[in-house]
Amino acid sequence: MSDVSSWLFLLCQNVKEIKVSFNPWEGIHGEEAGKLRKTDYQKWLARVEKQKKKIQTFVLQEIKNGKTVAMLDGGDPCVYSPSLYWLLKGFDDRYFEIIPGMSAFNAASAALKRPMTGENTQFVMLTAPFSLFGDSYEKADEVLQNLSKYKTTMVFYMALSSMDKLVEKFKKYYPPELPMAVVYYAGYPEKERVLRSNLGTILDDLKKVDEKWLGLLIIGECVK
């Protein structure tokens, strides 16, 4: 397919007019799919593989026909991207381009009005609770203990649903005064909200906000 002139675009921006071919996440995301992922992970993976094959076959055929296919993704497409990690894994990268739009990380930094490398920060770490600690939260204590020795800005994606476990981990190695902030709906002007707190009070402060998923957690001196 060396004569292909069209591209697959991953978009993280608003599209006003679009012809929708199908929902690429059907059976993969949603309440029912979420339960299946927890109870029968292999069956859920089989769904992913089936959907991945369907999508990649469809995309290649449309490109061959000279069309452009747009696939919408949320969050930061090159940090934690469900499209790149699951549905487009193995897809020939000659045939697609990523248009990231405004990163959730950059939008959160702008909302905080703080540089993520401020206050003599030595490095910035982007991660998620399951990446650092595993699904069971039984690992990475040594990593967190070592991190506590350095001036670090830590950015956690998908952290709000497990904040109680996260706080429990941090309390082993950090003081209650450790600054924390949550930027809800980062990049959405109508909904964006900043909650500043600290390790000692964050769980109580979170109860004051209804949103329990769409928030980026930033930890470190820069969020004061």
Secondary structure, 3 states (H helix, E strand, C coil): CCCCCCCEEEECCCCCCCCCCCCCCCCCCCHHHHHHHHHCHHHHHHHHHHHHHHHHHHHHHHHHCCCCEEEECCCCCCCCCHHHHHHCCCCCHHHEEEECCCCHHHHHHHHHCCCCCCCCCCEEEEECHHHHHCCCCCCCHHHHHHHCCCCEEEEECCCHHHHHHHHHHHCCCCCCCCEEEEEECCCCCCCCEEEEEECCCHHHHHCCCCCCCCEEEEECHHHC
